[in-house]
Amino acid sequence: MEVLTRAADRAAEAVAAIPAAGRGVEVGRGEGGDTTLVIDRDAEAAIIAVLEQAHAQGMRFNLISEEVGHRDFDGDGTLVIVDPIDGSRNARRGLPEVAVSLAVTDGPRLSDARVGVLRHLGTGETVVAVRGEGVRVNGAPMPARPYRGLWLTVVEGASPRRLAAAMQHLSHTSRIRSLGSLALSIQNVALGRLDGLAVLRPGRVVDIAAAILIAREAGVIVTDEHGTALDAEADMDWRGAMAVARVPDDVAALTAAVRAALDAGGRRV
């Protein structure tokens, strides 16, 4: 936990040091397949520097990170999963919904996640989950929020074609949002700020590892497009759509929306 928190701190400092006009400059393509921006590169470099220090002090692990891909630190079965910047397009445009996502697993699957840390770079909020110990927000226990139904729904991967196909299954929701950060969308459903999430375009393990642990520790349901509890190999190749909600009836509506969007827009990332 101390290492992940320090890594999030260093990434935030690295991002703050980049002039706003320079954050969206393209500098290559990462192992995850997306264009690498200056903000991605510098945040990841700051995180890896902290991990290198931890390794020098005796910690052993393997790393999966969006830009560098796989890296071996004399791994002993522990896996660190990093998305240095979730919401890169937001960061490029100066929008605040941007997060650093860090997770540790003690096995090869998402269900093996032990610790998850999300740092919201727009607000500075830090949300932490530890398996079996619940969720803390800025160091305090997660506040309870009453469930009032699927009123405020968030969608990600919401291209016009996908969203149009999904809408017939979302007509009972009151309002729809799209944050542009998959990790923050999952987290906000977990915290009760949003009521449900439909991911209309397949996401990657680095995007979701920390957020899914936060959701599970909050008692929120996370499924694939068919309503099956979401689990996956923690690697760079996996892609998957999903639904996140607090009750099964909402999951059923959201998965129907996801399937319709996938059929309309194709299943590529």
N, C-alpha and C positions, 0 to 999 in steps of 0.2 A: 504494500500500500504506500509506504513512504517513497519508494522508487517511482511508482506511477504518478504520485502527486507531484513529486519534483519534476518529472518529465513534462507533465501538463504545465507547470509553472514556467519551465524553460521554453516550451513551445509558444506560450502566450507572450513571453518577453521577446522572442524572436520575431513574432508577427508584429508586435507593437513597434519594433525597430525598423520595419520596412515602410518607406514612404507610401502613402495610399496609392499614388499613381503607379507605383512599381509592383504592387501585389499581384496584379493580373497578367504580368508579362510571361509569355510562354517560354519555357526553357527545355522542352523535350517531351517525352512520353513515358509514363511510368509503367511498371510491371502490371498494374491493374488494368491497363489499356487506355486510360484517359490521358489527356494532355496535362503535363506537369507545369504548374505555375510557380512563380517565385515564392509565393506564400506556402505552397505545398512543400517545395524543396527545403526552405529554411526551417519550417516547423518540424519536418521530419529529421533534418540534421540535428536540431536541438534535442529531440527525443532520443535519437540514437547515441548522441554524446553521453547522455545520462545512463543509458543502458550499457554502453561501453565501460563507463566508470563502475557500474554495479558488477559487471562481469570481471573487471580487474580486481574487485574486492571479494571474488569467490562465487558469485551467483552464476548458475548455469541454466541456459534456456535456449530455445529457438525463437526466431522473430519472423513474423509475417507483417509486412508494411506495404501500403498502397504503392509507393513509388519504387522502393528498392526490391520489393518482392521478398523472397526467402533469404534469411541470413542465419548462420549457425553460430551460437555462442556456447559451444560445448554442451548442447542440449541434453537434458536429463529427463525429458518427458514434459517439462514445463514449456508452454508456448505463450509468447507475448504477441498480441494482435493489435496493430496500430493503424488508425486512419488519421494522419497528421492534421488534415483539414477536411471535415465533412461539411459540405456546402460550399465547394470551391467557386461555383458560379455566383453564389451570393457574395462571397468575398471579392470576387472580381468586379462586381458592380457596387461595392460599398454597402451591401445589405448586412444586417447584424446577425442573421441566423446562421452562425458558423460555429463549429465545435471541434475540439480535439477529442478523439475517442481512443481509449486504451483499455485493453482487457488482458487477463491472464487466465489460462486454462491449465488444468493438471491432466489433460488427456487430449485426444485428437479431434474431439467434436465440440460443437457449440454448447452442448449440454454439459460439458466438462468445465465450463467457465467458473472460475473461483472468485475473481475480483473484476469489477468494471468501474471505470472512471470516465465521466463526460465533463469537459470544461467548456462552457458556453463562452465564446470569445467576445460576443456582443455585450453580455451582462456581467461576466465574471463568475456566474453561478457554477458551482461544482456539485455534481450528483454522483454518489458512490454507492455501489451495491457490493455486498459480500455474501457469497452463497450461504444460506441458512441464517443470516443475520440481518436481513432487511435492507432498507434503503435510507440513506442520509442525504440531506440537502444542505449544503454549506455547514456540514458538521452536526446538524440537528436531525432528529427522526423525521421522516417524511410525513407531512400533515395529512390527515384523513380528509377526503372530500366525498360528499354524498353523490350517489349515482342517480342521475335523472334521465337516463335513456340516451339514445344516439342523437343528441342535439347538434353537437359541433364536431364534424368529421373532417379529418385531414387526409389528403391524398398526396402521394408522391409518384414521380414518373408520369405526371399528368399532362402529356401532350394532348392537343385538342382531339385527335382521333381516339386515343385511349379513353380520355375523359368522357367524350360523347357516348361511347359504348357502355361505360360504367354507370352513367347517370340514371338509367332506368331502374337500377338496383339501389339507388341512393335517394330516391324521391321522398322517403320518410324522414330524412335528416333535415334539420332546420337550416344549417349553414355549412358551407364547405370551405376549407382552407388548404393552402399548399405552402409549406414553409421552405422547401428547397433544401432541407437537411433531413435525411432519413433517420439518422441517429436521434436528432432532437424531436422529430415527430413521434418516434416510438417512446422516448422518454416522457414526453408530455402526455401521452395517453396513460402511461404508467403512473404519473403524478396526478391524474384526474383533471388536468387542465384542458385536455381534449378527450372526446368520448370514444373515438375509434379511428383506425387508420387502415386505408386500403393502399397497398403498394402496387401500382399498375404496371410497373416495369421492373424486371428482376434486379435485385440488389446483390451486393457481395458481402462476404464474411467480414471484411474489414470495416464496412459501414455499420454493421449491426451487432457485433459481438458484445460490446459493453452495454448497449441499449437493451438487448434482449435479456441479459441478466438482470438489469434494473427492472424490466417489465415483469419477469418471473418472480423476483423477490417482492414485487408490489402486488402479486396475486392476479396479474393481468394475463389474458390468454393470447398466445402468439401461435399462429398456424400458417401452413402453406396454403396455396390456392384451393385445396380440396378440404380444408378444415382439419387437417392432421397436425398434431403438435409439431412445430418446426424444429428440426434438428438438421445438422449438416456436418460434413467433414470441414474442419477448419483449414482451408487451403485457398489458394488464389484462383482456382478454377470454378468453384461453386458459384452459381447464380440462382436466385430464387425470388419469386413474388411472395407476398404474405398479407395477412390480415392481423390486426391487433385490436382487441376490445376487452371489455370487462365482463361480459356475459355471453353465453353461447348463441342466443338469438341474434345478437349484433354481429357475431363472427359469421354466422350463416349469410346474412345480408352482404357483408363486406367481401366474403370469398366469392359470392356470385358476381359482384362488381369486378373483382380482380380477374376472374375467368373471362368475363366478357371483354375486358380491356386487353387481355393477352390475345384473345382470338382476333380482335380487331387490329391490334398494333404489332402482332408478332411477338416472339419470346426472346428476341435478342436484347442485349443490354443497351 
